[in-house]
Amino acid sequence: QEQTNLIAALDGTGDPDPLRALLAAGLLGSAEGDVPEKDAVQDPHAFIRDEFRALLGREPNAYEAFAFEDAWETDEATGPRAVIRAIVGSREYQSR
């Protein structure tokens, strides 16, 4: 719900891109952001797919799904916050 409200509010500004990136980074670093810890995610594939749907309005393509899932499995630092940060830092998200 908070995510939907934030996106709607930013869509109403003239040039939301810089503000959107700043707010997303702040939310990810905040205890207020409801982002689970990596070990709490039962199904990384579903988590990644759900974040693509929520943030980009689409499914990840095969390349994106593989890249995110591979990083999740092979890099201890790659978890929910890294996935969300990568998506909101993308040109596609910034141009929405």
C-alpha positions, 0 to 999 in steps of 0.5 A: 500500500505504501509503495502504491501511494508513493508511486502515485504521489511521485507520478504527480510531480513534474520531474519525479526521477531524482526525487523517486530515487532518493525516496526509494533509497531512503525507504530501503535504508529505513526500519520503516520499509517493510523489506524482509531479510534474505533468510525470511524469503522462502521463494526467491524466484517468487520474491523477484517476480513479485517485485518486478510486477510491483515496481515495473508492472511486468514479469522479469524476462529470462535474462533478468530472472536468471541474473537476479536469481544467480546473484541471490544464490551466489552472493551473500550480499544479494537479498531483498534490499539489493533486488529492490535497489537494483530495480528502482535504480534502473532506467526503466523504473526511473523513466516511469 
